[in-house]
Amino acid sequence: MKVVEEVELAATPEVVWQVIGDFHAMAAWHPGVVESRAESGGKVRRLVVPDGAEVVEEQLDCVDAMACRYTILDSPMPLLRHEGLLRVEANGAGSRVVWSCDFDAPEDALDAVAQGMSFVFRSGLASLKATLAG
């Protein structure tokens, strides 16, 4: 199943990437992350969410200068497979951030996981927009 959320920003792609391009800086811009700890030489991050639960993600590669792929290794969600992509694109004088993932989950959990992913993406992108608006 695929989930895609996006936001248009007045900031240039370079300014946006300065905020979100650091794999371990998610706690600085996403309201659902209270802490991000680097592990495995920096390739893995352990995200702590407000209720204390943890999500472990591994950076796979950077597709280009402003797009990186990652996977969820461990999560409270019943994921069987996950690949996410966070991308910043030029959009006129500003930019567009597209956050997407493709995942598999047990059939009875697919909709709930998709709704959860969509919420995480939307809340993060709204916070990013507010952060960059000053």
TORPA-4810 file (N, C-alpha, C, O; in nm, 3 decimals):
<nodes>
NODE_1_0.085_-0.117_0.000_0.000_0.000_0.000_0.090_0.123_0.000_0.200_0.122_0.055_M
NODE_2_0.041_0.229_-0.062_0.120_0.352_-0.074_0.048_0.467_-0.006_-0.074_0.480_-0.015_K
NODE_3_0.125_0.551_0.063_0.075_0.673_0.126_0.163_0.788_0.077_0.286_0.777_0.078_V
NODE_4_0.100_0.898_0.034_0.174_1.015_-0.014_0.109_1.140_0.044_-0.013_1.157_0.034_V
NODE_5_0.190_1.225_0.103_0.144_1.356_0.150_0.246_1.459_0.102_0.364_1.428_0.086_E
NODE_6_0.200_1.581_0.079_0.292_1.685_0.033_0.248_1.821_0.084_0.133_1.840_0.124_E
NODE_7_0.343_1.914_0.083_0.316_2.051_0.124_0.397_2.144_0.035_0.510_2.113_-0.002_V
NODE_8_0.338_2.259_0.002_0.410_2.362_-0.071_0.459_2.467_0.028_0.386_2.508_0.118_E
NODE_9_0.583_2.511_0.008_0.647_2.604_0.099_0.702_2.723_0.023_0.740_2.711_-0.094_L
NODE_10_0.707_2.838_0.089_0.765_2.958_0.026_0.917_2.952_0.025_0.981_3.020_-0.056_A
NODE_11_0.976_2.873_0.113_1.123_2.863_0.123_1.181_2.787_0.004_1.115_2.701_-0.054_A
NODE_12_1.304_2.819_-0.030_1.373_2.750_-0.139_1.403_2.605_-0.098_1.410_2.574_0.021_T
NODE_13_1.423_2.517_-0.196_1.457_2.380_-0.163_1.582_2.369_-0.074_1.589_2.284_0.014_P
NODE_14_1.679_2.454_-0.098_1.803_2.449_-0.019_1.777_2.481_0.128_1.832_2.416_0.217_E
NODE_15_1.692_2.580_0.153_1.658_2.616_0.291_1.580_2.502_0.358_1.606_2.468_0.473_V
NODE_16_1.486_2.445_0.285_1.407_2.334_0.340_1.497_2.216_0.372_1.484_2.155_0.478_V
NODE_17_1.587_2.183_0.281_1.675_2.067_0.301_1.768_2.089_0.421_1.806_1.993_0.487_W
NODE_18_1.805_2.212_0.449_1.886_2.240_0.567_1.812_2.198_0.694_1.875_2.159_0.793_Q
NODE_19_1.680_2.207_0.693_1.601_2.169_0.810_1.576_2.019_0.815_1.591_1.959_0.922_V
NODE_20_1.539_1.956_0.704_1.498_1.815_0.707_1.601_1.717_0.654_1.582_1.596_0.665_I
NODE_21_1.709_1.767_0.597_1.807_1.678_0.533_1.892_1.598_0.629_1.948_1.494_0.590_G
NODE_22_1.904_1.643_0.753_1.982_1.567_0.853_1.893_1.454_0.904_1.792_1.480_0.969_D
NODE_23_1.930_1.332_0.876_1.851_1.213_0.912_1.821_1.207_1.061_1.720_1.149_1.102_F
NODE_24_1.907_1.266_1.142_1.891_1.256_1.287_1.830_1.380_1.351_1.826_1.389_1.474_H
NODE_25_1.783_1.475_1.273_1.730_1.600_1.328_1.578_1.607_1.327_1.522_1.716_1.339_A
NODE_26_1.512_1.496_1.312_1.366_1.496_1.301_1.297_1.557_1.422_1.191_1.618_1.408_M
NODE_27_1.353_1.540_1.540_1.293_1.596_1.662_1.289_1.748_1.659_1.211_1.809_1.731_A
NODE_28_1.372_1.810_1.576_1.376_1.956_1.568_1.259_2.013_1.488_1.227_2.131_1.502_A
NODE_29_1.195_1.931_1.403_1.088_1.985_1.320_0.958_1.905_1.322_0.855_1.954_1.275_W
NODE_30_0.959_1.784_1.374_0.838_1.702_1.376_0.781_1.695_1.517_0.850_1.652_1.609_H
NODE_31_0.655_1.738_1.537_0.597_1.739_1.671_0.575_1.601_1.732_0.556_1.589_1.853_P
NODE_32_0.576_1.498_1.650_0.555_1.362_1.699_0.683_1.291_1.737_0.680_1.172_1.770_G
NODE_33_0.795_1.361_1.734_0.925_1.302_1.771_0.987_1.387_1.882_1.016_1.505_1.862_V
NODE_34_1.006_1.327_1.998_1.065_1.402_2.109_1.216_1.381_2.119_1.286_1.461_2.182_V
NODE_35_1.264_1.274_2.058_1.408_1.247_2.062_1.446_1.159_1.944_1.370_1.072_1.903_E
NODE_36_1.565_1.184_1.891_1.620_1.101_1.784_1.764_1.068_1.821_1.847_1.157_1.838_S
NODE_37_1.792_0.939_1.833_1.928_0.895_1.868_1.989_0.819_1.752_1.927_0.729_1.694_R
NODE_38_2.112_0.856_1.718_2.185_0.787_1.611_2.241_0.655_1.664_2.290_0.647_1.777_A
NODE_39_2.232_0.553_1.581_2.287_0.421_1.613_2.358_0.365_1.490_2.343_0.418_1.379_E
NODE_40_2.433_0.260_1.508_2.500_0.190_1.397_2.581_0.284_1.309_2.572_0.280_1.187_S
NODE_41_2.659_0.369_1.373_2.745_0.461_1.299_2.669_0.570_1.227_2.723_0.632_1.135_G
NODE_42_2.545_0.595_1.266_2.467_0.703_1.207_2.372_0.661_1.098_2.293_0.742_1.051_G
NODE_43_2.377_0.536_1.056_2.289_0.489_0.950_2.148_0.459_1.003_2.052_0.454_0.925_K
NODE_44_2.136_0.439_1.133_2.009_0.405_1.197_1.974_0.514_1.297_2.061_0.569_1.365_V
NODE_45_1.843_0.546_1.305_1.797_0.639_1.409_1.687_0.572_1.490_1.603_0.498_1.438_R
NODE_46_1.690_0.600_1.620_1.586_0.553_1.711_1.505_0.675_1.751_1.554_0.764_1.820_R
NODE_47_1.380_0.679_1.705_1.291_0.791_1.733_1.204_0.758_1.853_1.146_0.650_1.861_L
NODE_48_1.196_0.852_1.947_1.109_0.836_2.063_0.991_0.930_2.042_1.009_1.049_2.017_V
NODE_49_0.870_0.875_2.054_0.749_0.954_2.035_0.694_0.994_2.171_0.737_0.940_2.273_V
NODE_50_0.598_1.089_2.176_0.552_1.142_2.304_0.507_1.039_2.407_0.524_1.063_2.527_P
NODE_51_0.449_0.927_2.366_0.404_0.827_2.465_0.516_0.733_2.509_0.492_0.639_2.585_D
NODE_52_0.639_0.758_2.461_0.754_0.677_2.500_0.783_0.562_2.406_0.888_0.499_2.417_G
NODE_53_0.694_0.534_2.314_0.720_0.427_2.216_0.837_0.467_2.128_0.870_0.585_2.116_A
NODE_54_0.900_0.368_2.067_1.016_0.393_1.982_0.996_0.334_1.844_0.934_0.229_1.826_E
NODE_55_1.050_0.405_1.746_1.050_0.361_1.607_1.196_0.362_1.563_1.266_0.462_1.580_V
NODE_56_1.241_0.251_1.506_1.379_0.241_1.459_1.378_0.241_1.307_1.312_0.159_1.243_V
NODE_57_1.452_0.336_1.249_1.456_0.352_1.104_1.600_0.349_1.055_1.692_0.394_1.123_E
NODE_58_1.617_0.295_0.936_1.749_0.289_0.872_1.746_0.369_0.743_1.658_0.351_0.660_E
NODE_59_1.843_0.459_0.728_1.857_0.534_0.603_1.915_0.439_0.498_2.020_0.379_0.518_Q
NODE_60_1.844_0.427_0.385_1.889_0.337_0.279_1.986_0.406_0.185_2.099_0.360_0.166_L
NODE_61_1.943_0.516_0.127_2.031_0.590_0.038_1.967_0.724_0.006_1.848_0.747_0.031_D
NODE_62_2.048_0.810_-0.049_1.996_0.937_-0.098_1.982_0.924_-0.248_2.079_0.899_-0.319_C
NODE_63_1.860_0.941_-0.296_1.828_0.925_-0.437_1.896_1.036_-0.518_1.948_1.011_-0.627_V
NODE_64_1.894_1.156_-0.464_1.966_1.269_-0.522_2.000_1.364_-0.409_1.993_1.326_-0.292_D
NODE_65_2.037_1.487_-0.442_2.083_1.580_-0.340_1.977_1.613_-0.236_2.011_1.649_-0.124_A
NODE_66_1.849_1.602_-0.271_1.743_1.640_-0.177_1.632_1.535_-0.169_1.514_1.569_-0.165_M
NODE_67_1.671_1.409_-0.167_1.574_1.300_-0.153_1.643_1.179_-0.093_1.742_1.129_-0.147_A
NODE_68_1.590_1.132_0.020_1.649_1.014_0.084_1.544_0.909_0.113_1.431_0.939_0.152_C
NODE_69_1.585_0.784_0.092_1.500_0.669_0.121_1.538_0.610_0.256_1.654_0.613_0.295_R
NODE_70_1.438_0.557_0.326_1.461_0.493_0.455_1.362_0.379_0.473_1.263_0.369_0.400_Y
NODE_71_1.389_0.294_0.570_1.298_0.185_0.602_1.277_0.180_0.753_1.365_0.217_0.830_T
NODE_72_1.161_0.135_0.793_1.133_0.115_0.936_1.174_-0.027_0.971_1.125_-0.123_0.913_I
NODE_73_1.265_-0.038_1.068_1.313_-0.169_1.113_1.228_-0.224_1.227_1.206_-0.344_1.237_L
NODE_74_1.181_-0.132_1.315_1.102_-0.174_1.431_1.005_-0.062_1.466_1.042_0.056_1.467_D
NODE_75_0.881_-0.099_1.494_0.777_0.000_1.519_0.662_-0.066_1.594_0.644_-0.187_1.585_S
NODE_76_0.585_0.013_1.668_0.463_-0.042_1.728_0.359_-0.083_1.622_0.269_-0.162_1.650_P
NODE_77_0.371_-0.029_1.502_0.280_-0.066_1.393_0.317_-0.204_1.340_0.434_-0.239_1.335_M
NODE_78_0.217_-0.282_1.298_0.244_-0.418_1.249_0.290_-0.419_1.103_0.218_-0.466_1.015_P
NODE_79_0.408_-0.368_1.078_0.460_-0.361_0.941_0.530_-0.490_0.902_0.603_-0.549_0.982_L
NODE_80_0.507_-0.532_0.781_0.578_-0.647_0.725_0.693_-0.600_0.636_0.795_-0.667_0.623_L
NODE_81_0.673_-0.482_0.574_0.774_-0.423_0.487_0.744_-0.274_0.480_0.628_-0.234_0.484_R
NODE_82_0.849_-0.193_0.469_0.830_-0.048_0.461_0.947_0.015_0.387_1.062_-0.019_0.411_H
NODE_83_0.914_0.108_0.297_1.016_0.192_0.234_0.959_0.332_0.222_0.855_0.353_0.159_E
NODE_84_1.027_0.428_0.282_0.983_0.566_0.280_1.075_0.652_0.196_1.191_0.617_0.172_G
NODE_85_1.023_0.765_0.152_1.101_0.861_0.074_1.060_1.002_0.114_0.941_1.035_0.113_L
NODE_86_1.158_1.083_0.149_1.136_1.223_0.181_1.212_1.303_0.076_1.334_1.292_0.064_L
NODE_87_1.136_1.385_-0.002_1.194_1.456_-0.116_1.154_1.602_-0.113_1.040_1.636_-0.082_R
NODE_88_1.250_1.689_-0.148_1.224_1.832_-0.165_1.243_1.863_-0.313_1.344_1.827_-0.373_V
NODE_89_1.143_1.932_-0.371_1.147_1.968_-0.513_1.131_2.119_-0.527_1.067_2.183_-0.444_E
NODE_90_1.188_2.174_-0.631_1.165_2.315_-0.663_1.020_2.332_-0.706_0.963_2.245_-0.772_A
NODE_91_0.960_2.445_-0.668_0.822_2.475_-0.703_0.810_2.626_-0.720_0.777_2.698_-0.625_N
NODE_92_0.837_2.674_-0.840_0.840_2.819_-0.862_0.953_2.880_-0.781_1.066_2.832_-0.786_G
NODE_93_0.923_2.984_-0.705_1.024_3.048_-0.620_1.040_2.974_-0.488_1.130_3.005_-0.410_A
NODE_94_0.952_2.878_-0.461_0.955_2.804_-0.335_0.989_2.658_-0.356_1.074_2.624_-0.438_G
NODE_95_0.922_2.573_-0.280_0.950_2.430_-0.289_0.826_2.349_-0.255_0.727_2.400_-0.204_S
NODE_96_0.836_2.222_-0.285_0.733_2.125_-0.248_0.807_2.011_-0.177_0.910_1.963_-0.224_R
NODE_97_0.754_1.969_-0.064_0.808_1.853_0.006_0.707_1.740_-0.012_0.589_1.755_0.019_V
NODE_98_0.756_1.628_-0.061_0.673_1.510_-0.080_0.727_1.400_0.011_0.844_1.363_0.004_V
NODE_99_0.639_1.349_0.096_0.676_1.242_0.189_0.588_1.124_0.155_0.465_1.134_0.159_W
NODE_100_0.649_1.013_0.122_0.572_0.896_0.081_0.630_0.768_0.140_0.745_0.764_0.184_S
NODE_101_0.548_0.666_0.139_0.597_0.534_0.177_0.516_0.428_0.104_0.402_0.450_0.065_C
NODE_102_0.578_0.316_0.088_0.515_0.197_0.032_0.537_0.089_0.138_0.650_0.067_0.181_D
NODE_103_0.429_0.022_0.179_0.444_-0.074_0.288_0.348_-0.191_0.271_0.253_-0.186_0.194_F
NODE_104_0.376_-0.295_0.345_0.286_-0.410_0.360_0.262_-0.429_0.509_0.350_-0.408_0.591_D
NODE_105_0.140_-0.468_0.540_0.100_-0.498_0.678_-0.003_-0.610_0.670_-0.055_-0.639_0.562_A
NODE_106_-0.033_-0.674_0.782_-0.140_-0.775_0.779_-0.269_-0.712_0.724_-0.297_-0.595_0.749_P
NODE_107_-0.344_-0.790_0.650_-0.465_-0.741_0.582_-0.557_-0.664_0.676_-0.611_-0.560_0.638_E
NODE_108_-0.576_-0.716_0.796_-0.669_-0.651_0.889_-0.613_-0.522_0.950_-0.685_-0.452_1.022_D
NODE_109_-0.487_-0.489_0.922_-0.426_-0.368_0.977_-0.390_-0.266_0.869_-0.345_-0.156_0.902_A
NODE_110_-0.409_-0.300_0.741_-0.365_-0.212_0.632_-0.423_-0.071_0.643_-0.348_0.027_0.637_L
NODE_111_-0.552_-0.059_0.660_-0.614_0.074_0.665_-0.566_0.154_0.786_-0.539_0.273_0.774_D
NODE_112_-0.557_0.091_0.901_-0.512_0.161_1.021_-0.368_0.208_1.007_-0.335_0.319_1.048_A
NODE_113_-0.283_0.125_0.950_-0.143_0.164_0.930_-0.135_0.278_0.830_-0.060_0.373_0.850_V
NODE_114_-0.212_0.271_0.722_-0.212_0.379_0.622_-0.258_0.510_0.685_-0.200_0.615_0.659_A
NODE_115_-0.363_0.505_0.766_-0.411_0.625_0.834_-0.305_0.680_0.930_-0.286_0.801_0.939_Q
NODE_116_-0.237_0.591_1.001_-0.131_0.633_1.092_-0.015_0.699_1.019_0.035_0.803_1.061_G
NODE_117_0.027_0.638_0.909_0.136_0.696_0.829_0.096_0.833_0.775_0.174_0.928_0.780_M
NODE_118_-0.026_0.842_0.722_-0.075_0.968_0.669_-0.075_1.076_0.777_-0.035_1.190_0.751_S
NODE_119_-0.119_1.042_0.896_-0.120_1.138_1.007_0.021_1.184_1.041_0.045_1.303_1.061_F
NODE_120_0.114_1.090_1.049_0.254_1.124_1.080_0.309_1.220_0.975_0.372_1.320_1.008_V
NODE_121_0.287_1.189_0.849_0.337_1.273_0.740_0.272_1.412_0.744_0.342_1.513_0.738_F
NODE_122_0.138_1.416_0.753_0.067_1.545_0.753_0.108_1.634_0.870_0.131_1.753_0.852_R
NODE_123_0.117_1.576_0.989_0.153_1.657_1.105_0.297_1.706_1.095_0.326_1.819_1.134_S
NODE_124_0.386_1.625_1.044_0.525_1.669_1.025_0.536_1.778_0.920_0.609_1.875_0.940_G
NODE_125_0.466_1.764_0.810_0.472_1.865_0.704_0.408_1.996_0.748_0.456_2.103_0.713_L
NODE_126_0.300_1.989_0.825_0.237_2.112_0.877_0.331_2.183_0.973_0.341_2.306_0.970_A
NODE_127_0.400_2.107_1.056_0.496_2.167_1.149_0.614_2.228_1.074_0.664_2.335_1.110_S
NODE_128_0.659_2.159_0.971_0.768_2.211_0.888_0.727_2.344_0.825_0.805_2.438_0.824_L
NODE_129_0.605_2.351_0.773_0.556_2.474_0.713_0.552_2.588_0.816_0.593_2.700_0.786_K
NODE_130_0.503_2.558_0.935_0.497_2.658_1.041_0.638_2.702_1.083_0.662_2.821_1.107_A
NODE_131_0.729_2.608_1.093_0.868_2.637_1.131_0.933_2.731_1.030_0.999_2.827_1.068_T
NODE_132_0.914_2.703_0.902_0.978_2.783_0.798_0.908_2.916_0.774_0.967_3.009_0.717_L
NODE_133_0.784_2.926_0.816_0.711_3.052_0.802_0.757_3.153_0.908_0.730_3.273_0.897_A
NODE_134_0.826_3.102_1.010_0.882_3.189_1.113_0.784_3.214_1.222_0.815_3.286_1.318_G
</nodes>
